[in-house]
Amino acid sequence: MPKPNMSFYITLLLIAIGIIYLVISNRTLHNNGILLNAKTLEWGSGSKMSLTLKYEFYYKGEKIIRSNAFGPIRGNDDFVGRYFPVMYSPNLGGQSQLLITPDDFIRFNLPYPDSLKWVLVYLKN
């Protein structure tokens, strides 16, 4: 049986580092996140041919632009130019998560706001 070469171990190490980074950044966002207000800008192409919703918000006077993928509402123009809460952590390169669906709020132990009840119609389809 042939021995794995060095590139196999390097690839395995990079995958492990990536997974550890994702776990730590998600935990940091959950434990130390700051709730801010974001405006959605447009739908754009994300990784693996998915659509992501691009949004902007301000933290300490600095404009920050990020994007998140949202399966149930993917590509729906009714979500562009709207304001939604965003959870942001300036640690680890500035992680953020736009909060649109009830599941997004549950993840952060937050009540779903009445102002977003209009979103529920789009989630039933």
Secondary structure, DSSP 8 states (H G I E B T S, - for coil): -----HHHHHHHHHHHHHHHHHHHHHHHHHHH-EEEEEEEEEEEE-GGG-EEEEEEEEETTEEEEEEEE-STTTT-GGGTT-EEEEEEE-GGGTEEEE--SHHHHHHTT----GGGGGGHHHH--
